[in-house]
Amino acid sequence: ANRPRVTLTFAQSLDGKIAGAGGAQLALSGSESMLMTHWMRTMHQGILVGIGTALNDNPQLNIRHVPADVQPRPPAPTPIIVDTTLRLPNTCKLLQNYRVGTGLQPWIVHAQRPHHDADAFEKRRAALQSAGAELVPISTDSSGLLSMQDVLQALHIKGIKTLMVEGGARIIRSFLNQHADERAAGREGLIDNLIITLAPTLVGDEGVGYGV
């Protein structure tokens, strides 16, 4: 296959919600599932989230919950953000951690060419690059959107053979929908492993599901 082996993992409520109203973060994972998530990260070369999660949570995408007495230290995955229009702030924790030597260099997957305001896009691109980000440009479709299949192919070419996808809601929906489309066309799909943590709670109609 010309893509990494993909594990899609997320937490959901009993009524199938993965985010609150307007995509707000929900505390659906307990300490045990957080520990499991960090151990699973050590089994993948890359960990991918969308720009919505990056902006809402300012995540570190590391393995800090793996106990310190575990030696030798397991490898940490490369943090990867899908950020089509380069909205990630260069003050985010991912870039701060990389600059001070406590985190790996984050990769930002983005549109090769902006659909509008090219000057502002170029300024953001230069600022993120000077802040330490590895930029991964990819062609978009006519709507300015990135295909997850193209994203996976680009990551595979750059050496990512195993990838853990953690969200948020839009990325999860994109992977599930494009996986279903590929399977319906008789192809192999995008997802190899699906891990869902079920939280014993109800969110209600205002919550966001994954809509498949």
Residue pairs with C-beta under 8 A, 6 or more apart in sequence:
1 188
2 153
2 156
3 149
3 152
3 153
3 155
3 156
3 190
4 45
4 46
4 152
4 155
4 156
4 160
4 161
4 162
4 163
5 161
5 162
5 163
5 192
5 193
6 152
6 163
6 164
6 165
6 175
6 190
6 191
6 192
6 193
7 40
7 44
7 162
7 163
7 164
7 165
7 191
7 192
7 193
7 194
7 195
8 165
8 172
8 175
8 176
8 191
8 193
8 194
8 195
9 37
9 40
9 164
9 165
9 166
9 194
9 195
9 196
9 197
10 18
10 166
10 167
10 172
10 196
10 197
10 210
11 18
11 26
11 28
11 29
11 33
11 196
11 197
11 198
11 199
12 18
12 28
12 196
12 197
12 198
12 199
12 209
12 210
13 26
13 28
13 198
13 199
13 201
13 202
13 203
13 207
14 198
14 199
14 200
14 201
14 202
15 202
15 203
15 204
15 207
16 209
16 210
17 26
17 203
17 204
17 207
17 208
17 209
18 26
18 28
18 167
18 168
18 169
18 172
18 207
18 208
18 209
18 210
19 25
19 26
19 168
19 169
19 207
19 208
20 26
20 203
20 206
20 207
20 208
21 206
21 207
21 208
22 208
23 52
23 56
23 168
23 169
23 170
23 208
24 56
25 56
25 57
26 203
26 207
28 197
28 199
28 201
29 37
29 197
29 199
30 199
33 197
34 65
35 65
35 66
36 197
37 65
37 166
38 62
38 63
38 64
38 65
38 66
39 63
39 66
39 74
40 164
40 195
41 47
41 61
41 62
41 63
41 76
41 77
41 164
42 63
42 66
42 74
42 75
42 76
42 77
43 162
43 164
44 77
44 162
44 163
44 164
45 77
45 78
45 159
45 160
45 161
45 162
45 163
46 77
46 78
46 79
46 80
46 107
46 155
46 160
46 162
46 163
46 164
47 61
47 77
47 78
47 79
47 80
47 163
47 164
47 165
47 166
48 80
48 81
48 82
48 151
48 155
48 163
48 164
48 165
48 166
48 171
49 59
49 61
49 80
49 81
49 82
49 165
49 166
49 167
49 168
49 171
50 81
50 82
50 83
50 167
50 168
50 170
50 171
51 81
51 82
51 83
51 84
51 87
51 88
52 168
52 169
52 170
52 171
53 59
53 166
53 167
53 168
53 171
54 81
54 83
54 88
54 92
54 94
55 87
55 88
55 89
56 168
58 92
58 93
59 93
59 94
60 79
60 93
60 94
60 97
60 103
61 77
61 79
61 94
61 103
61 106
61 166
62 76
62 79
62 97
62 103
62 104
63 74
63 76
63 77
66 73
66 74
76 103
76 104
77 104
77 164
78 104
78 105
78 106
78 107
78 160
79 94
79 103
79 104
79 106
79 107
80 106
80 107
80 108
80 109
80 136
80 155
80 160
80 163
81 88
81 94
81 106
81 107
81 108
81 109
82 109
82 146
82 151
82 171
83 108
83 109
83 110
84 110
84 111
84 140
84 144
84 145
84 146
85 110
85 111
85 114
85 121
86 108
86 110
86 121
86 124
86 125
86 128
87 124
88 94
88 108
88 128
88 133
90 127
90 128
90 130
90 131
90 133
93 103
94 103
94 106
95 106
95 128
95 131
95 132
95 133
97 103
98 104
98 105
98 106
98 132
99 131
99 132
105 132
105 133
105 134
106 132
106 133
106 134
107 133
107 134
107 135
107 136
107 155
107 158
108 128
108 133
108 134
108 135
108 136
109 136
109 138
109 146
109 151
109 154
109 155
110 125
110 135
110 136
110 137
110 138
111 137
111 138
111 139
111 140
111 144
111 146
112 137
112 138
112 139
112 140
113 139
113 140
114 121
115 140
115 144
125 135
128 135
129 135
136 154
136 155
136 158
138 146
138 150
138 151
138 154
139 150
140 146
141 147
147 178
148 171
148 174
148 175
148 178
148 190
149 178
149 182
149 190
152 163
152 190
155 163
165 171
165 172
165 175
169 208
169 209
169 210
172 210
173 210
173 211
173 212
175 190
175 191
176 191
176 210
176 212
177 212
178 190
179 189
179 190
179 191
180 189
180 212
182 188
182 189
182 190
183 189
